[in-house]
Amino acid sequence: MRHKKIVIGMISSVLCMSSIVVSSPVPTVAAASSYQITYKLPPNPEKYLFLNVEMVDILNPQIRANMRTYTQEDYLVDMDSGGSHFKTFYSDNLRFMTSKKGFLWNMYHFIGIFPPHYPANVDLDELDRRVESTQSFSDEGRALREKRAELQMNAKLQPLIDAGYVKWEELDDGMATKEFIAMVLYRMFKEVRPYHGGIDLKDSEDTAVRWAVEVGLPGFIVDQKGYVYPQLPLNLEAGPEKYAQEQPYLRIFQFINLILPGKKTASGWEYYQVKLKPGMAPMLADDIVRVNGMPMSSFDFWGVERREAEKSPLYQQAKSKIAQYSISRFPQMLAQARKDALKPRAWDWSRDLIHHPRFAKEIAAYRKNKSSKNLNAVYQAVRGYYNLNIRQDSVNVIKSVLENVK
């Protein structure tokens, strides 16, 4: 390997938002003979974990604080003095969920145990009655709705401020950038998931941002030059993206829920205990299957090649085998993914392997006789200490590092 540094991926890149059902019928259309379907079951299935909260039963659900029913939709309607919200429903919701206050609103509901903080002298029932009895588009009606929206927002922000996750002076109506989200989550989880160091970003020395990259939070993809673009919105692809998208902001909560100890209790954070629902496979076949030597995942989702390949009985057989393989290993996959998320990352191979005293004994033994046994010992030691990404997690990669990195 010529390069010392390997830009890491994130474990969350396969914590997707939609489910995969195992029991799908085999298509009756004959497969094109030109499609050769092959696959190899990975020895590290946790790196391919495909999971969301809809795919599991939570065995220790959160006991939530008693909250008044007031939804995100209620808030957006109250704030929409022009009455156009239902014409711009999607864009309004997207703008809200990717804003600072919207992100914190959702974080408050995700945590679930903080009682809302209302001023002592406010009669919310009376305010609701006044809102309902006043014409919505009158000056008084708009003022009452905006007052209710502000009270409800502040009631959810204040507990997060009291907990030390955010400060009033850090809040405005702007976008929830990577830097802002990293700051909030680092304050929340740094005790249960400390920053190990060693992430050398070109465009951020902020500890929280580097922590987010190290943990593998969704949306913090680093490009090949070492840039994460902290002032931009979350993005599931490497590189600058000025426009906020829904999926990265949703995946953040999936990751916290399933991989980090995301259940808030009176004594701290603990893991949710989950059980895979029947018919759900925690590994995507398209991440494993190759069509004519090319990864299935590289094909256009709506393209002819993918549709034709999916008709092949060989593809359906591979999909079934992959599902069986991952379902039987799900508890171990999840446990290993959670364990890996607590580890440091291998970033600079020269620093993190070749000259790291932790691996000196194994490296010396390998260089003495270069046996496969000694090579595997180095690989297992590295794998046990670091949270390797898919590209790094290979004995052949470690061999290349040992032979080419100084």
N, C-alpha and C positions, 0 to 999 in steps of 0.2 A: 504494500500500500504506500503510495507516494506521499500522500498527505498525512500530516500528523493529526489534524483535527477532523473529526467526523461530526457534522452538525446533526444533532439528535432529532428524532421524531418524537412522537408522544404516544403513550399508551392509550390515551383517550381518543386517538384517531379512529379506533374501531369501536368506541362506545357510541353506537349510532342511535338514531331517534326512532327508527321503525323496526317492527318485529319481523322475524322470519319464521314461517310455519313449516314444520318438518313434513307433515303429511300432505304433499301436493301430488295430484295425479300425473302420471307419465303422459305427455302429449301423444296423440295418435298419429300426428303428421310424421311422415318418414324423414329421418335425418339425412342431411346431405353427406355424401360419402367423403367429401373433401375436409370435413371437420374431424380432426384427431383430438380426442379428449384424454388428457392425462392429469394426474394429481399425485402428490406425495404428502402424506399426513405428517405434520410438523412435530418434531420432538419437544418444541416449546409452545404448546397451544395457548398458553396465557398471553402470548404476544399478539394473538389473533382474536382476543376476546371481543365478542360482539354482544352488547348487552344494553338494555335500558330498563327503567323501572316497570314498564308495562309487561316485561317478559318474566317478572319474578313476583312471588308473594313475599311480602315483608312480614317476618314472624314477630318482630318487636316494634310495631308501629309507634310513631310519636304520639304521646298524649298531649294534645294541643290545648293552649290557653283558650278560654272562652272569649271569642271575638264576635263583634257585631258583623252581620252580613253586609259587606260593602266591597264590591268586587272592583277589579281593574276597569271593567267596562263602566261601572257606575262612576268611577273617578273621571274617566275620559268624557263621559256624557256631561258630568257636572262642569268640567273645564271647558267644554265646547260652547262658548257663548253664541256662536254663529249658527248652531244647529245643523252643521254639515257632517257630523261625525259618521253617520251611517252611510254616507257616500264615500267616505275615506277610511272605512273601518280598518282595512289591512294596514295601510300606511300609518295610521294613528297608533295602532297597537305595536307595530314594528318600531316606530319612533320612541314610544314609551318604554318598551322592554329593553331597548339598547341605550337609553338615557341613564344618567347617574341615579336619579330618583327612582326611575322604573326598575333598574337593577336592584336597588336597595329595597324597594317595595316587595319584589319577588323574593329577595333574600330573607326579609322579615317573615314572610309566609312560609318559606322553606324551613326556617328554624322552628317556628311554630309554637314555642313555649313562652315567648315574651308577651306579657299583657300589654295591650295598647296604652299609650300615654295620652290621656285626654286632660285638658285643663279642668280643674275642680269645679269651676263655676259655669260649665257648659251643660245645658240640658239637650242632649242629642235627640231625644224623642220629640221634644218641642221643635227643634230645628227641622227635623224630618217633616213634621206636620206643616210647618210654615212653607217649606219647599213645595210640598204637594198641593197646598191651597193657593199658591201664587203662580201666575202665568209664567211659563218658563222663559219666554223671550222678553219679558218686561225688565226694566232696569233692576227692580227689586228682586225678581226671580233669578236673574243672572248673578246678582250679588250674593244671594243666599246659597246658590249652588256652588259658587266659587269658595264661599266661606266653609261649606261642608267639605268640599274637596281638600282644602288646605288643612282643616282639622284632621281629616282622615289620613292624609299624607304625613303630617307631623306626628301623629299618634304612632306611626310605624317607623318613622325615622328616629325619634327620640330614644327608644329602647336600644337601637343599634349604636347610637352615640353614647349612651350610658354604658354600654358594654365595651366601649373603646374601639369599635370597628371602623368608625368614621367620625369626622369632626364637622361641626356646622360650617366652618369656613371653607371646607373642601367641597361643599355642595353648591351646585348651580343647575341650570337647566340644560347643560351641555351633554355631550355623548359620554357614555361609559367606555372609556378607552382601555386598552390593555393595562396601562400604568395604573389607572384608577381601580380596576377590578383586582389586579395583583395586590395593590395596597390593602384593600379591604380583606381579601382572603388570607393574605399573609398575617395580618393582625388577628384574624380568627383562628388560624390553624398552626401558627409558628411554634406553639408549645408542643403539640402532638406530632408535628412534622417540621422539625427545624431545618434551616438551610445549611447544607453541607459545604457549599462553595465550589469554585472551579468552573462556573459557567462564564465564559469570556465573551459577552456580547459586544459588538462593535458600536452599538448605538444606545446602550443603557448600562450604567453602573448601579442602578437602583437595585437594592437587595431584594425587594419584593418581586420585581420583574424577573430577576435571575432565579429566584425561588420558584416562580410560576413555571419557568422553562424547565427547571430541574425536576419538579414534581410531574410535569407532563400535562398541565392543565390544557383543556381544549382551547383552541384559538391562539396559542402562543407558539406558532410554528416559526422556526428560525430558518432563514434562507442560507444558501451555500456560502455566502460571504460573511455570515455571522450577524445579520441584522434581523431584529424582531419587530421593529417599527412600533415602539411603545405608545406613541401619541395617536395611533390609528385604532379603529375598532377591532374586535376579535375577528379572526379569519382562519378558516380551516385549511387554507393553502398558504404556502410560503410567499412572501413578497408584500408590497404595499397594496392596501385596499382601502379606499376612502369611504366606501359606502357600507354601512352596517347591514349584516344579514342575520336572519333569524336563527339558523341552526347553531352557530357557535355559542350564542348566548343560552340556548336551551341545553346544549351539551355540558356546559359548565355545571349545571345543577345535577345532571345525570352522573357526572364524574364524582362530585362531592357526595352524592347519595350512595353510590355503589362502591367507589374505590377508596376514598378518604373516610376516616371515621366521622361521618356527617350527621349523626344524631346528637343533638344538643341535649344535655341533661344538667341537673343541678350541680353535679360534680365534675362536669367537663364533657368532652366529646367521646362518643363510642361508635362502633360499627353497627350498621343495620344488619340483622341476620336475614338472609334471603334464601328462598328456595325457587328453583327454576320451575316455571309453569309447564304443564304438559303440552307437548307439541312445539316447544320453543327450543331452537338450537343456538347455542352461544358462540357460534363460529360461522362466518359467511363462506359459503362454497366458492364464491367468486374470488375470494382472497387466496384460495388454494388451487383451484382448477386452472389448467393451461389449455388453450385451444391452439392447435398447430404450433405449440411451443411458446405462445404468447399468453401472459396472464389474462384471465377472463375479465378481471377488473379494469383492464386497460381498454376494453372495447366500449364504444359509444353505447350508453344505456339504451338509447332508442334505435340503435343501428341494426341493419339487416344481419350482420355477422353474429351479433349477440342473440338475436331472436332465433336464427337458424341453429346456432349451437345449443341453445336451450331446448330445442326440440329433440335433440339426440338422446336416445335411451342411455348412452354412456354417461352423458352429463347428469341425468336423473339418478343413475346408479352412484355416481361419484358424490352427488349432493346428499344422498341417503347415507352413504358410508361416512362422510364428513360429519353429518349430523349425529350419527351414532357415536362416533369417536369423541366429539366435543361434549355431548350430553352426559356421557359416562364419566367424564373428567371435570365437569363443571365445578364441583366444590374445590378441587385442587387448583383449577385455573383461577378462580376468584381469589382464593387464599394467596396464591403466588403473586397475582397482580397487585393485591393490597400490600403484600410484603415488599414487592419491587418499588412501589410508589414511595416507600420510606427511605430508599437508598440514594446515594449520590449517583451522578452520571459520569460515564467515561467520555471526556470531551477532547482532551489533548493526549494522544496515545503515548507520546514521549514522557510527559509528566505523569500521566495517570496509570501507566503500566510499566514501561521500560525502566524508568527511574524511581518508581514507587517502592519504598522499602517493604511494603506488605507482600509483594510478589517476588522479592529477590531470590528466595530459596527455590521456588518453582521454576523461575526463569533460568537460574544457574543449572538446575538439574536437566532442563530441556536442552540447553546449549552444550552440555557435556556429551550427550549421546543422541539428541534429537529423535527420540523414540515417540511413537504415537501415544504411549502411556504417559510420558512426561508432558507432551503437548496437551493432552486432555486434562492433566492436572492443572496446568496454567489456565486453560479455558474455564474449568470449573471454579477455580479460585476467583477469576475475574467476574464470572457470572454470579457468583455468590455475593460479591461485594458491591457490584454496580447494577444499576437498572439499565441494562443494555436495550437499545432499540432493535427492531427486526433486522436491520442491515448489519448491526454489530454482533448480534447473537449467533455466532457461527464459529466453530473451531477453525475453519479455513481462514476466517478474517483474523483471528488471533495469531494463526501461523504467519500470515502475511505481515502483520504488525511486528512480530518477533524477528522476521527476516529482513524487513525493509525500513523500520523506523529506528532512528538513532536516539 
